[in-house]
Amino acid sequence: MVPRPSRREMLGLAGVGATAIFAGCSGFTSSNGARYSLQSSPRGGTSLLELFRWKPRRQALHVRRHADELVATLLDAGELTTEAQPLGPYDPSETPPPAYVEHEDAYYRVRVTDVESVSLDRWEFWLEPVERAPPEATVVDAPVEGLSKLDAEIVERATQDAIGAVVSDEDLSAADHGERGVVYFDPMGPDESQLVPNPPFEYVRVDPDTEFLDEKQTLRAHAAKGSVKTKRYVHETERVADSRSELLEILRSHLDATLDDVEGDVRDIVTEISVGNGIYTEREPISDALTDLLERLGVDSPSPPDSNRGVRRWRRHYEYDGGYYRTTLRIRND
């Protein structure tokens, strides 16, 4: 499946962060204004090197399974192309944060330099929810038993998609190829799997593992090859420093503010997002303290989004009390 948040991930993303209340935050008395939330990580700060260290993205199965090989190729060759998911860093809505890596006694910046929409011919394994299996069919109750680690994960992921389709009343058989189950994107080839071209079972019965369904579900296995619409991500590295001291000078240039000298309510907010709950929220009109802090962070014109836009977002990096942090301001009309 072309990478997208799973239904379980979507439920997690819908969670509401804690709200911190400080003196002078008059915006909390109204629920009608736009919501301003400032969230920082990691809790308690980290080193400057760690803050901007490249951490390869490993969400998609085909990337995670071959992550070490992909990273080595990128560092040795200076460029790499991946399918369906970038190795990172990447943010489709804005410029991603800088990311650096050490390789053979030198330091490199890693970038995604190009994104291309493509159609690829790829295998897909998926499970179709059905009312019941034919009387003569063999139904497997433990489909992952005896499978390789890779195939077991593919079956588990396809099962989650199938159960999610039942809960949301979606017809997976009507979905486009590549949107029904797990796609074998490069470098994960079908030769690594026993599920394609001929699955070892046709029908399975699984526990739905959700509060929305009470009974076990019957699913039919499919393996098909066809055209998948996805993206290709081109990565490149740039040698930027030959010593740690040179790199640190570059990293300091990415900091938007040093907040050790803030006082009063502004310091209360900084302490809350840095070593407290990690998130601070106000309703419009925002307090003078939050306004001052956003100015220090270099957030220009932090006004709410237009009515037809869901959220505005700014990402910043700062130093506070010996630690280094990344923070994100989100403004939404809700």
C-alpha positions as CSV (number, residue, x, y, z in Angstrom):
1,M,0.0,0.0,0.0
2,V,1.2,3.5,-0.7
3,P,2.4,4.7,2.7
4,R,-0.3,6.6,4.6
5,P,-1.2,6.8,8.3
6,S,-2.9,3.6,9.5
7,R,-6.3,3.8,11.1
8,R,-4.7,3.1,14.4
9,E,-2.2,5.9,13.8
10,M,-5.0,8.3,12.8
11,L,-6.7,7.6,16.1
12,G,-3.5,8.4,17.9
13,L,-3.0,11.6,15.9
14,A,-6.4,12.7,17.1
15,G,-5.3,12.9,20.7
16,V,-5.5,16.2,22.5
17,G,-2.4,17.5,24.2
18,A,-2.5,18.8,27.8
19,T,-3.1,22.5,28.3
20,A,-0.9,24.6,30.5
21,I,-2.3,27.6,32.3
22,F,-0.2,30.6,33.5
23,A,-1.0,34.0,34.9
24,G,-1.9,36.6,32.2
25,C,-3.1,34.0,29.7
26,S,-6.4,35.6,29.2
27,G,-7.0,33.7,26.0
28,F,-8.0,30.6,28.1
29,T,-11.3,32.3,29.0
30,S,-12.7,32.0,25.5
31,S,-13.1,28.9,23.3
32,N,-14.0,30.8,20.2
33,G,-10.6,32.1,19.1
34,A,-8.0,30.2,17.2
35,R,-5.9,27.7,19.2
36,Y,-2.1,28.4,19.5
37,S,-0.1,25.4,20.6
38,L,3.7,25.4,21.1
39,Q,5.3,21.9,21.5
40,S,8.9,21.2,22.1
41,S,11.1,18.1,22.2
42,P,13.1,16.3,23.5
43,R,12.0,16.7,27.1
44,G,15.0,18.1,29.0
45,G,16.9,18.9,25.8
46,T,19.7,17.2,24.0
47,S,23.1,18.0,22.6
48,L,23.5,20.3,19.5
49,L,25.0,17.4,17.6
50,E,22.1,15.1,18.4
51,L,19.5,17.7,17.7
52,F,20.5,17.9,14.0
53,R,21.7,14.3,13.6
54,W,20.1,12.5,10.6
55,K,17.8,9.8,11.8
56,P,16.7,7.7,8.7
57,R,13.0,7.3,8.3
58,R,12.1,3.6,8.8
59,Q,8.3,3.6,8.8
60,A,7.6,1.7,5.5
61,L,8.3,-2.0,5.6
62,H,10.3,-2.0,2.3
63,V,12.5,0.8,3.6
64,R,13.0,-0.5,7.2
65,R,13.8,-4.0,6.0
66,H,16.7,-2.6,3.9
67,A,17.5,0.5,5.8
68,D,21.1,-0.3,6.6
69,E,21.8,-1.2,3.0
70,L,20.1,2.0,1.7
71,V,22.0,4.2,4.2
72,A,25.3,2.7,3.2
73,T,24.5,3.2,-0.5
74,L,23.6,6.9,0.1
75,L,26.7,7.6,2.1
76,D,29.1,5.8,-0.3
77,A,27.6,7.0,-3.5
78,G,26.4,10.4,-2.4
79,E,22.9,9.8,-3.9
80,L,20.0,7.4,-3.6
81,T,16.5,7.0,-4.9
82,T,13.7,5.4,-2.9
83,E,10.1,4.5,-3.8
84,A,6.9,5.5,-1.9
85,Q,8.8,6.7,1.2
86,P,11.9,8.9,1.6
87,L,14.7,7.9,3.8
88,G,14.5,11.5,4.9
89,P,14.7,14.2,5.9
90,Y,11.4,15.3,4.2
91,D,8.4,17.4,4.9
92,P,5.9,17.9,2.0
93,S,4.5,21.1,3.4
94,E,7.7,23.0,4.2
95,T,11.4,22.9,4.3
96,P,12.5,20.0,6.5
97,P,14.9,20.6,9.4
98,P,18.6,20.3,8.6
99,A,20.1,16.8,9.1
100,Y,23.8,15.8,9.3
101,V,25.6,12.6,9.5
102,E,29.2,11.5,10.1
103,H,30.9,9.3,7.5
104,E,34.5,8.3,7.1
105,D,35.9,11.1,9.4
106,A,33.8,13.8,7.6
107,Y,30.4,15.3,8.1
108,Y,27.7,15.5,5.5
109,R,24.3,17.2,5.1
110,V,21.5,14.9,3.9
111,R,18.8,16.3,1.7
112,V,15.8,15.1,-0.4
113,T,16.5,17.0,-3.6
114,D,13.7,15.9,-5.9
115,V,10.3,14.2,-5.7
116,E,8.7,12.7,-8.7
117,S,5.2,11.2,-9.2
118,V,5.5,7.9,-11.0
119,S,3.5,4.8,-12.0
120,L,5.3,1.5,-11.2
121,D,4.5,-2.1,-11.9
122,R,4.5,-3.8,-8.5
123,W,3.1,-6.8,-6.7
124,E,0.5,-6.3,-4.0
125,F,-0.7,-8.7,-1.3
126,W,-4.1,-7.9,0.3
127,L,-6.9,-9.6,2.2
128,E,-10.5,-9.1,1.1
129,P,-13.2,-9.2,3.8
130,V,-15.9,-11.7,2.9
131,E,-19.1,-12.9,4.5
132,R,-18.0,-16.5,4.6
133,A,-15.8,-19.0,2.8
134,P,-17.2,-21.5,0.3
135,P,-18.2,-24.8,2.1
136,E,-15.4,-26.7,0.3
137,A,-12.7,-24.1,1.2
138,T,-10.0,-24.6,3.8
139,V,-10.0,-21.7,6.2
140,V,-6.7,-21.0,8.1
141,D,-7.1,-19.8,11.7
142,A,-3.5,-18.9,12.3
143,P,-2.2,-17.5,9.0
144,V,1.2,-16.2,10.3
145,E,2.3,-19.6,11.7
146,G,5.1,-21.1,9.7
147,L,5.7,-17.9,7.8
148,S,9.0,-16.0,7.6
149,K,9.3,-12.9,9.7
150,L,8.7,-10.7,6.6
151,D,5.7,-12.6,5.5
152,A,4.2,-12.6,9.0
153,E,4.4,-8.8,9.1
154,I,2.9,-8.5,5.6
155,V,0.0,-10.6,6.6
156,E,-0.5,-8.7,9.9
157,R,-0.5,-5.4,8.0
158,A,-2.8,-6.6,5.4
159,T,-5.1,-7.9,8.1
160,Q,-5.2,-4.5,9.8
161,D,-6.2,-2.9,6.5
162,A,-8.9,-5.4,5.9
163,I,-10.3,-5.1,9.4
164,G,-10.1,-1.3,9.1
165,A,-12.1,-1.5,5.9
166,V,-14.8,-3.6,7.7
167,V,-15.0,-1.0,10.5
168,S,-15.3,1.9,8.0
169,D,-17.5,0.1,5.6
170,E,-15.1,0.3,2.7
171,D,-15.0,-2.0,-0.3
172,L,-11.3,-2.9,-0.7
173,S,-12.1,-4.8,-3.9
174,A,-13.1,-1.5,-5.5
175,A,-9.9,0.3,-4.4
176,D,-7.1,1.0,-6.8
177,H,-4.2,-1.4,-7.1
178,G,-1.7,-0.4,-4.5
179,E,-4.4,0.9,-2.1
180,R,-5.6,-2.4,-0.7
181,G,-2.8,-4.0,1.2
182,V,1.1,-4.3,1.1
183,V,3.0,-3.3,-2.0
184,Y,6.4,-4.8,-2.8
185,F,8.2,-1.6,-3.4
186,D,11.9,-1.8,-4.3
187,P,14.2,-2.9,-2.8
188,M,11.8,-5.4,-1.2
189,G,11.3,-7.9,-4.0
190,P,8.7,-10.6,-4.4
191,D,11.4,-13.2,-4.4
192,E,11.8,-12.5,-0.6
193,S,8.2,-13.6,0.0
194,Q,6.1,-16.8,-0.3
195,L,2.9,-14.7,-0.4
196,V,3.3,-13.8,-4.1
197,P,2.5,-14.8,-6.7
198,N,0.5,-17.6,-5.0
199,P,-0.4,-17.2,-1.4
200,P,0.0,-20.4,0.7
201,F,-3.7,-20.0,1.8
202,E,-6.9,-18.6,0.2
203,Y,-9.1,-18.0,3.2
204,V,-8.2,-17.0,6.8
205,R,-10.2,-16.3,9.9
206,V,-8.8,-13.7,12.3
207,D,-9.6,-12.0,15.5
208,P,-10.4,-8.4,14.6
209,D,-8.6,-7.0,17.7
210,T,-10.8,-3.9,17.8
211,E,-13.7,-2.8,20.1
212,F,-15.8,-2.1,17.0
213,L,-16.1,-5.8,16.0
214,D,-17.2,-8.7,18.2
215,E,-16.8,-11.7,15.9
216,K,-13.9,-13.2,14.0
217,Q,-13.6,-12.1,10.4
218,T,-13.1,-14.2,7.3
219,L,-10.7,-12.8,4.8
220,R,-9.7,-13.9,1.3
221,A,-6.0,-13.7,0.2
222,H,-5.1,-12.0,-3.1
223,A,-1.8,-11.4,-4.8
224,A,-1.8,-9.3,-7.9
225,K,0.7,-7.3,-10.1
226,G,-0.3,-4.0,-11.6
227,S,0.4,-0.3,-11.9
228,V,0.8,1.6,-8.6
229,K,0.8,5.4,-8.5
230,T,3.4,6.6,-6.0
231,K,6.5,8.9,-5.7
232,R,10.2,8.6,-6.1
233,Y,12.5,10.5,-3.7
234,V,16.0,11.5,-4.7
235,H,18.4,11.9,-1.8
236,E,21.9,13.6,-2.0
237,T,24.6,14.2,0.5
238,E,26.9,17.2,0.7
239,R,30.3,17.2,2.5
240,V,30.2,20.3,4.8
241,A,32.8,19.8,7.5
242,D,36.0,17.8,8.3
243,S,35.9,18.2,12.0
244,R,33.4,18.3,14.9
245,S,34.3,21.9,15.7
246,E,33.5,23.0,12.1
247,L,30.2,21.1,12.2
248,L,29.2,22.7,15.5
249,E,29.7,26.2,14.0
250,I,27.3,25.2,11.2
251,L,24.8,23.7,13.6
252,R,24.8,26.9,15.8
253,S,23.8,28.8,12.7
254,H,20.5,26.8,12.6
255,L,19.4,27.9,16.1
256,D,16.7,30.5,16.0
257,A,17.1,31.7,19.6
258,T,18.9,31.3,22.9
259,L,16.3,31.7,25.7
260,D,18.4,31.7,28.9
261,D,17.7,35.4,29.5
262,V,13.9,35.3,29.4
263,E,12.0,36.2,32.6
264,G,8.6,36.1,34.2
265,D,5.7,34.6,32.4
266,V,7.8,34.1,29.3
267,R,10.2,31.9,31.3
268,D,7.3,30.0,32.7
269,I,6.2,29.0,29.2
270,V,9.7,28.1,28.1
271,T,10.1,25.9,31.2
272,E,6.8,24.2,30.5
273,I,7.6,23.3,26.9
274,S,11.2,22.4,27.7
275,V,11.2,20.4,30.9
276,G,7.5,20.3,31.9
277,N,4.6,18.9,29.9
278,G,6.3,19.7,26.5
279,I,3.3,21.6,25.2
280,Y,1.7,25.0,25.9
281,T,-1.7,26.1,24.5
282,E,-3.6,29.4,24.4
283,R,-6.7,30.6,22.7
284,E,-6.8,33.9,20.7
285,P,-6.2,36.6,21.8
286,I,-2.9,35.3,23.0
287,S,-1.0,36.7,26.0
288,D,1.8,39.2,25.9
289,A,4.1,36.5,27.2
290,L,3.4,34.1,24.3
291,T,3.6,37.0,21.9
292,D,7.1,37.9,23.2
293,L,8.3,34.3,23.1
294,L,7.1,33.9,19.4
295,E,9.0,37.1,18.5
296,R,12.1,35.7,20.2
297,L,11.8,32.5,18.1
298,G,11.5,34.5,14.9
299,V,7.9,33.6,14.2
300,D,6.7,36.3,11.8
301,S,3.0,37.2,11.7
302,P,1.6,34.3,13.7
303,S,-2.0,34.9,12.6
304,P,-4.6,32.1,12.3
305,P,-5.1,30.4,9.0
306,D,-7.8,31.3,6.5
307,S,-11.1,29.6,7.1
308,N,-10.4,27.2,4.2
309,R,-7.1,26.1,5.7
310,G,-6.8,23.8,8.6
311,V,-3.6,24.8,10.3
312,R,-0.5,27.0,10.0
313,R,2.8,25.7,11.3
314,W,6.3,27.0,12.1
315,R,9.2,24.9,13.2
316,R,12.1,26.4,15.2
317,H,15.2,25.4,17.2
318,Y,16.4,27.0,20.4
319,E,18.8,26.7,23.3
320,Y,17.7,26.8,26.9
321,D,19.5,26.1,30.2
322,G,22.2,24.1,28.5
323,G,19.9,22.0,26.3
324,Y,18.9,22.2,22.7
325,Y,15.3,21.7,21.5
326,R,13.1,21.7,18.4
327,T,9.7,23.3,18.8
328,T,6.6,23.6,16.6
329,L,4.0,26.3,16.7
330,R,0.6,25.2,15.3
331,I,-2.3,27.6,14.9
332,R,-5.7,26.1,14.0
333,N,-9.3,27.2,13.8
334,D,-11.1,24.8,16.0
